[in-house]
Amino acid sequence: MDFKDTPEEAAYRKQVQDWLAANAPKRGADGDPEGGGDLTAAKAWQARKAAAGYAQITWPKEWGGQGGTPIQQVIFNQEEAKYPTPGNPFQIGLGMCVPTVATFADAETKQRFVGPALRGEEIWCQLFSEPSGGSDVAAARTRAVQADDGSGDWIINGQKVWTTGAQFSDFGIVVCRTDPNVPKHKGLTMFWLDMHDPGVEVKPIHQMSGGSGFNEVFFTDVRVKDSQRLGAVGDGWKVSLVTLMNERLAVGGATGAGWAEFMEAARSIPSADGASALKDGALREKLADWYVQAEGLKHTRNRTMTALSRGQTPGPESSIGKVVSAVQMQELANSAIEMLDQYGIINDPELAPLRAAFQSSFMFAPGLRIAGGTDEILKNIIAERVLGLPGDIRVDKDVPFKDMPTGR
Ligand SMILES: Cc1cc2nc3c(=O)[nH]c(=O)nc-3n(C[C@H](O)[C@H](O)[C@H](O)COP(=O)(O)OP(=O)(O)OC[C@H]3O[C@@H](n4cnc5c(N)ncnc54)[C@H](O)[C@@H]3O)c2cc1C
């Protein structure tokens, strides 16, 4: 099998490489895998990409994209990853929220939001998960009730949680319960809202990494216009599926310290008998397992790349990538910390080996196994949609939402 670029892809890669060589930052990586990083630097880099048409390559030219193909976007991402660019706080907005707005809002709203989001001037967040439902987004309890003053406005009350980037977001898309009398998937409606509304309260969640990448968000009588509704009343589940489809493509695999860094560390660490840690039998067994997984992943990615290269949409098998790579990232990090012995507990990039790359992965990996679909949910997708096994049992599918047991 030949997975090399086609002549057109190779020409595009060269064009991207030349542009990045002239424009990408050469220093300044902040090692912030949660995507916040230095907001000013991130906005400047986004504006520069947008000016050159590289911000969203697949978007049409009239939106500021290149009208390019998904494979061109993949090529750009691969090449950009070679540079220490700032974190990407725009990924959720551009990858999920704005495409949802663009699909369901009127032309004027679309026109208002697409350009500023593309240029990094406005940031969006995805307000789906709640204390009552993350995997089960359809269990949302945040209520939107139409005001009784004849304005047609909606009043939102409730709480979301794990909202990435809410602390610096300007807008969000929020899925709300508008009808509790019908089964859970049928009584939801989606809106966009202004995060600066006084009824929106954002409380950052402090993480073990020291960062606060995501938040609790509380809504108290937040008034939104009916024109801020995305899709029909009661169609919020269908609208959220559009967002979630985009999420599966955007979340991707693990990007932290990997195989190459592990080998570098293992070679340089002496074992008890003075040889390198690479001579350790137990470690060699793990290395063999990871190697097999890495090869499997490489070929699964090649399958996705081939589908994109042929202009096809990758199938549900791309869920395999995150399940395997997030677990591998966690195992690599755990073993590396153990191998580094007392140095493993030093989390300061100035002092720790490999600028604390494994310490950072160690703390980020558990979140990656949950974000964008937990291991179990992705395995269900693989079982049902890739392997064609019988579906998960869904007992609450036809029960009116208000009659679902809550444990209270
Ligand atoms: C880094 C990070 C960023 C995030 N960013 C956002 C964001 O920006 N916006 C947002 O809305 N949400 C966000 N989330 C939330 C994320 O979508 C949810 O955490 C995730 O969907 C899981 O939901 P939950 O936490 O409610 O766990 P639950 O759904 O309660 O799951 C608990 C456990 O039960 C298992 N489980 C649940 N259902 C099944 C089933 N049917 N079969 C088998 N096992 C099952 C799960 O796998 C898990 O182990 C983020 C999460 C993380 C970690």
The ligand as an SDF file (V2000), in Angstrom:
LIG
                    3D

 53 58  0  0  0  0  0  0  0  0999 V2000
  -11.4190   17.9520   29.0020 C   0  0  0  0  0  0  0  0  0  0  0  0
  -12.9160   18.0030   28.8940 C   0  0  0  0  0  0  0  0  0  0  0  0
  -13.5330   19.0120   28.1860 C   0  0  0  0  0  0  0  0  0  0  0  0
  -14.9350   19.0650   28.0850 C   0  0  0  0  0  0  0  0  0  0  0  0
  -15.5120   20.1140   27.4160 N   0  0  0  0  0  0  0  0  0  0  0  0
  -16.8650   20.1790   27.3290 C   0  0  0  0  0  0  0  0  0  0  0  0
  -17.4980   21.2960   26.6910 C   0  0  0  0  0  0  0  0  0  0  0  0
  -16.8340   22.2270   26.2220 O   0  0  0  0  0  0  0  0  0  0  0  0
  -18.8430   21.3360   26.6320 N   0  0  0  0  0  0  0  0  0  0  0  0
  -19.6170   20.3320   27.1530 C   0  0  0  0  0  0  0  0  0  0  0  0
  -20.8440   20.4210   27.0270 O   0  0  0  0  0  0  0  0  0  0  0  0
  -19.0530   19.2670   27.7790 N   0  0  0  0  0  0  0  0  0  0  0  0
  -17.7020   19.1790   27.8850 C   0  0  0  0  0  0  0  0  0  0  0  0
  -17.1060   18.1220   28.5350 N   0  0  0  0  0  0  0  0  0  0  0  0
  -17.9620   17.1340   29.1700 C   0  0  0  0  0  0  0  0  0  0  0  0
  -17.9470   15.7890   28.4830 C   0  0  0  0  0  0  0  0  0  0  0  0
  -18.6630   15.8470   27.2630 O   0  0  0  0  0  0  0  0  0  0  0  0
  -18.5720   14.7950   29.4690 C   0  0  0  0  0  0  0  0  0  0  0  0
  -17.7620   14.7630   30.6130 O   0  0  0  0  0  0  0  0  0  0  0  0
  -18.6720   13.4380   28.8540 C   0  0  0  0  0  0  0  0  0  0  0  0
  -19.5960   13.4110   27.8060 O   0  0  0  0  0  0  0  0  0  0  0  0
  -19.0900   12.3980   29.9070 C   0  0  0  0  0  0  0  0  0  0  0  0
  -20.2220   12.8130   30.5810 O   0  0  0  0  0  0  0  0  0  0  0  0
  -20.2770   12.8120   32.1910 P   0  0  0  0  0  0  0  0  0  0  0  0
  -19.0420   13.4630   32.7000 O   0  0  0  0  0  0  0  0  0  0  0  0
  -21.5920   13.3490   32.5910 O   0  0  0  0  0  0  0  0  0  0  0  0
  -20.1890   11.2880   32.5990 O   0  0  0  0  0  0  0  0  0  0  0  0
  -21.3920   10.2520   32.5340 P   0  0  0  0  0  0  0  0  0  0  0  0
  -22.0930   10.3550   31.2300 O   0  0  0  0  0  0  0  0  0  0  0  0
  -22.2020   10.3820   33.7770 O   0  0  0  0  0  0  0  0  0  0  0  0
  -20.5970    8.8990   32.5660 O   0  0  0  0  0  0  0  0  0  0  0  0
  -20.1020    8.3220   33.7960 C   0  0  0  0  0  0  0  0  0  0  0  0
  -19.5250    6.9420   33.4850 C   0  0  0  0  0  0  0  0  0  0  0  0
  -20.5840    6.0920   32.9790 O   0  0  0  0  0  0  0  0  0  0  0  0
  -20.2310    5.5540   31.7000 C   0  0  0  0  0  0  0  0  0  0  0  0
  -21.4190    5.4590   30.8440 N   0  0  0  0  0  0  0  0  0  0  0  0
  -22.3510    6.4280   30.6180 C   0  0  0  0  0  0  0  0  0  0  0  0
  -23.2910    5.9760   29.7420 N   0  0  0  0  0  0  0  0  0  0  0  0
  -22.9280    4.7070   29.4070 C   0  0  0  0  0  0  0  0  0  0  0  0
  -23.4880    3.7090   28.5400 C   0  0  0  0  0  0  0  0  0  0  0  0
  -24.6110    3.9350   27.8360 N   0  0  0  0  0  0  0  0  0  0  0  0
  -22.8440    2.5180   28.4390 N   0  0  0  0  0  0  0  0  0  0  0  0
  -21.7030    2.2750   29.1470 C   0  0  0  0  0  0  0  0  0  0  0  0
  -21.1360    3.1720   30.0010 N   0  0  0  0  0  0  0  0  0  0  0  0
  -21.7350    4.3790   30.1190 C   0  0  0  0  0  0  0  0  0  0  0  0
  -19.2430    6.5510   31.1280 C   0  0  0  0  0  0  0  0  0  0  0  0
  -18.3950    5.9800   30.1550 O   0  0  0  0  0  0  0  0  0  0  0  0
  -18.4720    6.9770   32.3760 C   0  0  0  0  0  0  0  0  0  0  0  0
  -17.4700    6.0380   32.6900 O   0  0  0  0  0  0  0  0  0  0  0  0
  -15.7180   18.0490   28.6780 C   0  0  0  0  0  0  0  0  0  0  0  0
  -15.0940   17.0030   29.3880 C   0  0  0  0  0  0  0  0  0  0  0  0
  -13.7090   16.9770   29.5090 C   0  0  0  0  0  0  0  0  0  0  0  0
  -13.0880   15.8680   30.2930 C   0  0  0  0  0  0  0  0  0  0  0  0
  1  2  1  0
  2  3  1  0
  2 52  2  0
  3  4  2  0
  4  5  1  0
  4 50  1  0
  5  6  2  0
  6  7  1  0
  6 13  1  0
  7  8  2  0
  7  9  1  0
  9 10  1  0
 10 11  2  0
 10 12  1  0
 12 13  2  0
 13 14  1  0
 14 15  1  0
 14 50  1  0
 15 16  1  0
 16 17  1  0
 16 18  1  0
 18 19  1  0
 18 20  1  0
 20 21  1  0
 20 22  1  0
 22 23  1  0
 23 24  1  0
 24 25  2  0
 24 26  1  0
 24 27  1  0
 27 28  1  0
 28 29  2  0
 28 30  1  0
 28 31  1  0
 31 32  1  0
 32 33  1  0
 33 34  1  0
 33 48  1  0
 34 35  1  0
 35 36  1  0
 35 46  1  0
 36 37  1  0
 36 45  1  0
 37 38  2  0
 38 39  1  0
 39 40  1  0
 39 45  2  0
 40 41  1  0
 40 42  2  0
 42 43  1  0
 43 44  2  0
 44 45  1  0
 46 47  1  0
 46 48  1  0
 48 49  1  0
 50 51  2  0
 51 52  1  0
 52 53  1  0
M  END
$$$$
